[in-house]
């Protein structure tokens, strides 16, 4: 009988980089949220306490999962993604889904619960399992590429109905990357990508939700007191940070000038307080984490583990790049969190669960290399 638990060492550096990012994230959530927490809840520790609880739960799950054989996920891959599809449907039902800033993305379970965060992981697990199981068919037939893209298409429709364009873009990129890593022919992906891209462009052109964001991306000063306000405040925060920053806790923009200062735009406060050097350190930590994750993917002999590690690593890279691109004005504004930093229990717990899976794969990757 195969062992379900392993005590061999995992990738130590992934663990260290994750703890550093989580710790910095908690510090920045506290620093960025204190003025709003005082005003809204008369408790400067309100968001800090919630983030610490999420980090504690995430740490337990991360370490626990690192000891469990990740291949057990094959048994629940279809069930997990099916459940997440039901949650994406449930969030659209009035009375179940919560509306915040014009989007219906949360289910009220006491703490806010965001199904799209779980769906990203569920899709990576399912695609890694299905592609690895049917690798020869995927590499030779466009029908099998379309089969996997069907799951993406259904999810995209549900996510765009929220609307949640950033999550749609993320899962689209991840799906195509996994199919490419899994051996799908490039011209098959190009054909499907062109059709899917045309659909997203059509959605962007025909809806006010994305039209407004594209307009402000091109010129935020066209509407500086409404649609462009948040991005302009982000520019002020980043510019004020300079090389070394104002100092930890000394942000001016967090005093209710910057909307969502502890959520999607927390990187702006980080830039203001810790400066260019602080931003560079955080970006370097993300780069090193993704590098170690991709190293795990390359080293493992198991196709499922290779795709799973690659998908999770790419997810962190894409989310970090998109978030930083948005707050610096390099990309249109979308509601996308910065992994480990943006306030949100669902996001932080899922991020740490994903790291736990990476650590589990790294144990098996090392065993495979030693056996070869």
N, C-alpha and C positions, 0 to 999 in steps of 0.2 A: 504493500500500500504506500502510495506516494505521500511524502510529508506535506502538510499544509502550511507549516511554519518553518522559517529558516533563521538561524542565528549568525550566518556569515555576514561580514560587514557590508554595508551599503556604500553608496558614493558619499563620502564624508563631506565633500565640498558643496554638493547640492544642499545638504542639511544646513551647513554653515551659512551659505548665501541666503537661504530661505529665512533663517532666524534673524539675520541682519536686516533683510528687507522688511520682515514683519515688525521687528523692533523699531526701525525707523518710521514705518507706517503708523504705528501706535503713537509715537511721539508727535508726528505731524498731525494726526487726527486731533489729538488733544490741543495742540497749539492752534490749529486752524479753526477749531470749533468753539473755543471758549466764549467769545463774544455772543455768538448766536445761542449757545446753550444757556448762557446767563439770561439773555433776553426772553427766550422761549420757554425755558423750564426752571429758571432761577437756580440752576445747578451747573456749574462749569464742568463738572465731571460726568454729565449725562451721556455724552457720546463716547467718552473715554471708557466708562464702565461697560457699555454695550460692546465696544470693540475688544476690550480685554476678555469678556466672556466668550465672544466668538473666537478669539485667538486661542483661548484655553481649550475649547471644544475642538478647534482645528488641529491643535498640537497633539491632543490625545489620538484623534483619528489618523493624523499623519504618521505618528510613530507606530500605532497599531497596524495600519495597512502596510507599513514597510516590512513587517514580519510575515504577512500573509502572501501566499502564492497568487500573483496577479492573474494567472491563467484561469483562476476560478471565475473571473469576470465573463468568460465565454458562456458560462451557464446562465447568466442573467442579462446578457447583452440585449436580446430582443425584448425581454420583459421591462428592462430599465428604460429603453427608448420609447416603448409603448406607453409606459406610465408618464413619461415626460411629455409625450404628445397630448395625453389627456389633461395634463396640467396647463399646457399652452392653450388648450381649448377652454379650460375652466377659467383662466384669467380674463377671457373675453366676455364672460357672462356677468351682466350687471348684478351687483349684490355680492359677488365673489371677488372679482377683480377690483383693485383699488386704482383710482385715477389720481395721478400726481403730475403736475406740469403738462397737462394735456395728453398724457400717455397712460394706458392701462397695462401695467407691467407687473403688478404685485398682488399677492393674495394675503389677506389679513389673517395671520395665524398667531396674533400677539405681536411678535416681531415681524417686520415685513419680510415676505418670502417671495423671491423672484425666480419663477420657473425657468426663465431663459438661461440662467447661470448653470442650472443642472442639465439643461438640454445640451449645452455645448459639450459637456463631459460625456453625456450619454451618446451623443452622435459620434464622438471620437472613439468610444469603446465599441459601438456597434459597427462602424465602418472598418475599424482595425480588425475586428473579428471576421466580418463578412468578406472583406477584400483578401485577407490572408487565407481564408478558407477556399476562395474561388479565384486565386491569383492567376492561374493559367487562363481562365475564361475572361477575366478583366483585361488581361494583356492582349487578347486576340479579338474580342468581340465588343462592338460599341453597345450592344444590347445590355451587357452587364454593367457598362459604365452608366447607361441610362437608368438601369435598375437602382443603382446607388444614388443617382441624382434625383430620383423620385422622392426619396426621403428628404433631401434638401429642398426640393420644390414645395412640398407640403408644409415643411417647417417655415419656409420663407413667407408663404401666404399667411400663416398664422402670426408670425412675428411682425409682418408689415401691417397687419390689422391692428396691432397694439397702439401706435406704430413703434417699431424698434428697428430702425434701419441699420444701426451699427452692429447689432447682433446678427442681422441677416448677412451683412458683408463679411463678418468674422466667420460664420459657419460656412459661407460659400467658399472663402479662401481655403479654410481648413479641409473641406471636402475635396476640392480640386488638388490640393497638395497631397493628401493621402492617396487619392487615385493615381497621381503621378508617381509617388514613392512605391505604390503597389504594382506598378508596371503598365498602367494604361497608356495607350499610344498617344503621343502628343497631339496629333491632328484630330483625334477623337475628342480630346479635351478642349481643343481650340474651337471646334464646331459647337460643342455644348456651351462653352464659355461665352461665345459670341451671342448665342440665343439668350442665355441667362442674363448676360450683361445688358442686352437690349431691353429686356424686361425691367431690370432695375433702373435703367435710364428713363424708360417710359414712366415708371412710378415716380421718379424724381421730378420729371417735367410736369406731370399731370396733377400733382398734389401740392397744396399750399405749404404743408409741413416741410417738405424738402426744398421747395422754391424759396421760402424765406431764408433757410439756412445757406443756400447757395448764394443768394443775394448779399447776405451779410458777410459771408466768407470773402467775396470779391471786394466789398467796401463796407466794413463795420460802422464807419462814421456816417453812413447814409441814414442810419436811424440810431444815433448814439444814446438815446434815452430809453429805448425799448429793446428791439431785437439785437442791436449791436452792443448793448450795454455790457453784457458779461464778457465778451471778447476784448472790449476796450479796457475794462478793468484788469483783465488778465495781462494785457500789454503793459499797463502801468506797474503791476506787481513784478513782472519779470524784469522790466527795465530798471526798477528801483533796487533790485537785488544786486546788480553789478557783479563784480568778481567774487566777493566774499559774503555778500548779503548783509542785511540789516542786523542779523543776529537771531538766534532761536527765540521765538516768542515775541519778536518785535515787529511783526508785520503790521502795516497800516491798513491794507486792503481787506484784511479779515474782519475789520470792525464794521461789518455789514455793508461794505462797499461792493464786495465780490459775492455774487450769488453762488450757491453750491461750493463754497470755499473748502468744505471738508469732504466733498464728494468728488464729482468729475473734474473739478478745477483745483484739486489740492496741490498739483504740481506747480501751479502758479505761486501759491503761498510758499511752497518749498523753495522756489527760485528766489522769492523776495527775501526770505529769512536766511537761506544758506548760500545764495548766490550761484554763480556759474560753476564754481568748484563743487558745491553740494550737489547740483544737478548732474554734474559729470560723474560723481561717485555713485549716485543712484543708477544712472544709465549703465555704468560699468558693471554694477552688481547684476542688473538684468541681463546684460550681455554674457557675463560669466555663468549665470544660472542656465541660460539657454544653451550656451556652449557645452556645459557639462551634460545637460539633458540630451542634446544631439549626439554627444559622445556615447552615452548609454545606448541610444538608438542604433548607432553604427556598430557597437560592440556585440550586441545581442544576436544570437543565431536564430532565435525564434521569430518568424514573420509577424506574428501577432504582437509580441513585445516590441519589435522594431517599429511597427506602425504606431502603436500606442504611445511609446516614448517620443517618437517624432511628432505626433499630433499634439501632445501636451506641451512639448517644447515650443512648437510653432504658435500655439495658442497664447502662451505668455509673451512671445516676441511680438505678435500681431497686436495684441491688446495694448501693450506698452507703447509701441510705435504710434498707434492710432490716437491714444490718449494724449501723448506728448505733442503729436502733430496738431491736434485740435486746440490745445491750450496755448500753443505758440502761433496759431493762425496759419499753419502750413496746410491744414486740412479743414474742410467744412465742419461746423459744430455738430456733434452727435452725442447722444447720451451714452458715453462709454467710460467705464471706471478704469483706474490705474491699479493693476493687481497689487495686493498687499497694502496699498496706501489709501485708496478711497474708502470712506466709511460705508459699511454695509456688512452685516453678519453673514448673509447668504454667500456673497462674493468671497469673503475671506475664508470661510469654512471650505467652500468648494476649491479655492486655490490651494489650500493646504492638503486637501484630499488628493488633488492631482499630484502634488509633490510626493505624498505618501506612495502613490502608484509608481512614480518615477524611481523612488528609493527601492521599492519592491523589485522592479525590473532590473535595477542596477545590481542587486544581489545575484540574480539569475544570469545576467550578462557576464559577470565575473566567473561564475561556475562554468559557463559555456566556453569561455576563452581558455580556462585552465584545462578543460577536457580535450580541446582540439589539438 
